[in-house]
Amino acid sequence: MKKYYHLFRIKHYFKNLIIFTPILFIEKKIDFLVISNLLNIFLIFCLTASLVYIYNDIADIKSDKKHPKKRKLKPIANGQISVNQGHFFLLILTLIISINLFLNKDLIIIIVSYIFINYLYTNFFKKIIFLDIVVLSSNYLIRVLAGCIVLNAPLSYWMGATIFSGAFFLAALKRKQELFLYGSKSRYVLKSYSVKSLKMLSNFAAMISIIFYTSYVISVNEKLLITIPLVIYGIVRYNHLSSKKSFTDSPVDEIINDKQNLVLIFLWVTSVIILRAN
C-alpha cells in the first residue's frame, strides 16, 4: 500500500485544505450544504492532483531515476509500479473526475484549467526560469478560487495577492533547497538559478506576502488586526529555518513535521473563526 500512497501523493492532499480558506472570510451563513459542497470540491481536487502527479511521474521517469531522492520515493521511477499501471490509474481517475464534474458543472472550467496549466507545466513551463515558480504558485490561487466558486463569493484582490505571493515564497524556497541539496542536475531549470538568486526571490516574496496580508486586513477586514503578528512571525520563522542544513525541499513535510508551524496555523484559524463570529 505504501507505493500507492506515494504514487497518489496522499500526503500532498494537505495543500488542498486551502480550498476551505474562503469560508473564513465571508459573511455568508455557513450550513451543512456549504460544508458538503466544499468537501466535495476538496475531494475532486485531491483526485485531480493525483492525476497530475501520476502524469508528471510518467513524463519525468528518466529524470526522476537520476534524482537521489525521487528515485527512492516515486514508485514509477523505482519500478514498483509500471508505466502501464500508471496509465491505468490515469484512466480511472479521469473517469471518476469526469463523473464528478458532470454532477458539478460549475467546477468544470476551474478543474479543466488546473489540469491544462499543469499539463503545460510538465511539458514546457517547468524548464523556463521564473515561469516554473509562477505556475506552481498559481495552483494555490486556483484552489482558493474553486472554494470561492462553491461559496458563490468573490475573492478579495488583496487576499488573492497574499495567497499567490505566499505560495511564491514557498516555491522559491523549494527550488533553493533542491539546488542546495541535490545540485542543478536534479532538475533542468535549476541550471538557470543560483542559491543566492532564489534566496533573494524568497525574501522578496516573504516581504510582499506580509504587506499584502496587512493591506487586506486594514482595507477589507479590520477585525483580523491581531492576526497580523501571527502571519509575520510564521513567515519570518519559516524563512529563517530554511537556512538550516536539515531543512528539506518539501514545504509540506516542513509544515506538517514542525510543531510550532502547526500551532501557528491552529492559532491563526481559531482567531479568524472567533473574530468572524463577532
C-alpha positions in Angstrom: 0.0 0.0 0.0 2.9 2.3 0.6 3.7 2.5 -3.1 0.2 3.7 -3.8 0.5 6.2 -1.0 3.5 7.7 -2.8 2.0 7.4 -6.3 -1.2 9.3 -5.4 0.8 11.7 -3.2 -1.8 11.3 -0.4 0.4 13.5 1.9 0.1 16.4 -0.5 -3.6 16.4 -0.2 -2.8 18.7 2.8 -2.3 21.5 0.2 -5.9 21.3 -0.9 -7.1 22.4 2.6 -6.5 25.9 1.3 -9.8 25.4 -0.6 -11.6 26.0 2.8 -10.0 29.4 3.5 -12.7 31.5 1.8 -15.2 30.2 4.3 -13.2 32.1 7.0 -13.6 35.5 5.3 -17.2 35.7 4.0 -20.2 36.9 5.9 -22.4 34.3 4.3 -24.1 31.9 6.7 -22.3 28.5 6.9 -24.6 25.5 6.9 -24.4 21.8 6.2 -24.9 22.3 2.4 -22.0 24.8 2.2 -19.7 22.4 4.1 -20.7 19.4 2.0 -20.1 21.4 -1.2 -16.6 22.4 0.0 -15.8 18.8 1.0 -16.9 17.7 -2.5 -14.6 20.1 -4.3 -11.8 19.2 -1.9 -12.2 15.5 -2.9 -12.3 16.5 -6.6 -9.1 18.5 -6.2 -7.4 15.6 -4.4 -8.2 13.2 -7.2 -7.2 15.8 -9.8 -3.9 16.5 -8.0 -3.2 12.7 -8.0 -4.0 12.7 -11.8 -1.5 15.5 -12.4 1.2 13.8 -10.2 0.9 10.5 -11.9 1.1 12.1 -15.3 4.1 14.0 -14.2 5.8 10.9 -12.9 5.3 9.1 -16.2 6.6 12.1 -18.2 9.6 12.6 -15.9 10.6 8.9 -15.3 14.0 9.3 -16.9 15.0 12.4 -14.9 13.5 11.0 -11.7 15.7 7.9 -11.9 18.7 10.2 -11.8 17.4 12.2 -8.8 18.8 10.9 -5.4 15.6 11.3 -3.6 12.9 10.8 -6.2 14.2 7.5 -7.5 13.7 6.1 -4.0 10.3 7.6 -3.2 8.5 7.6 -6.6 7.2 4.1 -7.4 7.2 4.6 -11.1 10.8 5.7 -11.1 12.0 2.9 -8.9 9.9 0.2 -10.8 7.4 -0.7 -8.0 4.7 0.4 -10.3 4.9 0.1 -14.1 4.2 2.8 -16.6 1.2 0.8 -17.9 -0.2 0.6 -14.4 0.3 4.4 -14.2 -1.7 4.8 -17.4 -4.4 2.6 -15.9 -4.7 4.8 -12.8 -4.8 7.9 -15.1 -7.8 6.4 -16.9 -9.6 5.5 -13.7 -9.0 8.9 -12.2 -10.1 10.7 -15.4 -13.4 8.7 -15.3 -14.1 9.5 -11.7 -13.3 13.2 -12.1 -15.4 13.4 -15.2 -18.4 11.9 -13.4 -18.0 14.4 -10.6 -17.7 17.3 -12.9 -20.9 16.2 -14.8 -22.7 16.4 -11.4 -20.9 19.7 -10.6 -20.9 21.7 -13.8 -19.9 25.0 -12.2 -16.5 23.5 -11.4 -15.7 22.3 -15.0 -13.8 25.4 -16.1 -11.6 25.6 -12.9 -10.7 21.9 -12.9 -10.0 21.8 -16.6 -7.9 25.0 -16.3 -5.9 23.4 -13.4 -5.3 20.2 -15.5 -4.3 22.2 -18.6 -2.0 24.5 -16.8 -0.2 21.6 -15.1 0.0 19.8 -18.5 1.8 22.8 -19.9 3.9 23.0 -16.8 5.0 19.3 -17.1 5.8 19.6 -20.8 7.1 23.2 -21.1 6.9 25.7 -18.3 9.0 23.8 -15.7 12.0 24.3 -17.9 11.6 28.1 -18.0 13.3 30.1 -15.3 10.9 32.0 -13.0 7.8 30.8 -15.0 8.1 27.4 -13.3 7.7 29.1 -9.9 4.9 31.3 -11.1 2.9 28.3 -12.3 3.5 26.4 -9.1 2.2 29.4 -7.1 -0.8 29.8 -9.3 -2.0 26.3 -8.4 -2.8 27.6 -4.9 -4.7 30.5 -6.2 -6.8 28.2 -8.4 -7.6 26.1 -5.4 -8.9 29.1 -3.5 -10.9 30.3 -6.5 -12.5 26.9 -6.6 -13.6 27.4 -3.0 -15.0 30.9 -3.9 -17.0 29.4 -6.8 -18.6 26.8 -4.5 -19.4 29.5 -2.0 -20.5 31.9 -4.7 -18.3 34.6 -3.1 -15.8 36.9 -4.7 -12.1 36.7 -3.8 -10.6 39.9 -2.4 -7.8 41.2 -4.6 -5.6 41.7 -1.5 -6.3 38.2 -0.3 -5.6 36.8 -3.8 -2.3 38.7 -3.9 -1.5 37.4 -0.4 -2.1 33.7 -1.4 -0.1 34.0 -4.6 2.9 35.7 -3.0 2.8 33.3 -0.1 2.8 30.3 -2.5 5.6 32.0 -4.5 7.6 32.3 -1.2 7.3 28.5 -0.6 8.0 27.6 -4.2 11.2 29.7 -4.3 12.4 28.1 -1.1 11.6 24.7 -2.5 13.8 25.4 -5.6 16.5 26.8 -3.4 16.7 23.7 -1.3 16.6 21.4 -4.4 19.6 23.3 -5.8 21.4 23.3 -2.5 20.8 19.7 -1.6 21.0 17.9 -5.0 22.6 20.4 -7.4 21.5 21.5 -10.8 21.4 18.0 -12.3 18.3 17.1 -10.3 16.1 19.5 -12.3 16.7 21.1 -15.7 15.6 24.6 -14.8 18.0 24.7 -11.8 20.8 25.2 -14.2 19.5 28.7 -14.7 19.2 29.5 -11.0 21.6 30.1 -8.2 21.1 29.6 -4.4 21.6 33.3 -3.9 19.1 34.4 -6.5 16.5 32.0 -5.2 17.1 33.3 -1.6 16.6 36.8 -2.8 13.3 35.8 -4.5 12.0 34.1 -1.4 12.9 37.1 0.8 11.1 39.4 -1.6 8.1 37.1 -1.7 8.0 36.9 2.1 8.1 40.7 2.4 5.3 41.3 -0.1 3.2 38.5 1.4 3.3 40.3 4.8 2.5 43.6 3.0 -0.4 42.2 1.1 -1.9 40.4 4.1 -1.6 43.6 6.2 -3.2 45.6 3.4 -6.1 43.1 3.2 -6.7 43.4 7.0 -6.5 47.2 7.0 -8.6 47.8 3.9 -11.1 44.9 3.9 -11.2 43.2 7.3 -10.0 45.2 10.3 -11.3 42.6 12.7 -8.3 40.5 11.9 -5.8 43.1 13.1 -4.5 40.8 15.9 -3.7 38.0 13.4 -1.0 40.1 11.6 1.7 39.3 14.2 1.0 35.6 13.8 1.4 35.8 10.0 4.6 37.9 10.3 6.1 35.5 12.9 5.2 32.4 10.8 6.7 33.7 7.6 9.9 35.1 9.2 10.4 31.9 11.2 9.9 29.6 8.2 12.3 31.7 6.2 14.9 31.5 9.0 14.6 27.8 9.3 15.2 27.4 5.5 18.8 28.4 6.0 19.5 25.3 8.1 21.1 22.2 6.5 18.4 20.0 7.9 15.7 21.9 6.0 14.2 19.7 3.2 12.9 20.7 -0.2 9.3 19.7 0.7 7.2 22.6 2.1 4.5 20.0 3.1 7.0 18.0 5.2 8.4 21.1 6.8 5.0 22.4 7.8 3.5 19.1 8.9 6.6 18.0 10.9 7.2 21.2 12.7 5.0 21.5 15.8 5.4 25.3 16.0 4.1 25.7 12.5 1.0 23.6 13.3 0.4 25.6 16.4 0.7 28.9 14.5 -1.8 27.6 11.9 -4.2 26.5 14.6 -4.0 29.8 16.4 -4.5 31.8 13.2 -7.5 29.7 12.1 -9.0 29.8 15.6 -8.5 33.6 15.8 -10.1 34.2 12.4 -13.1 32.0 13.3 -13.7 33.7 16.6 -13.2 37.2 15.1 -15.5 36.3 12.2 -18.3 35.3 14.6 -18.1 38.7 16.5 
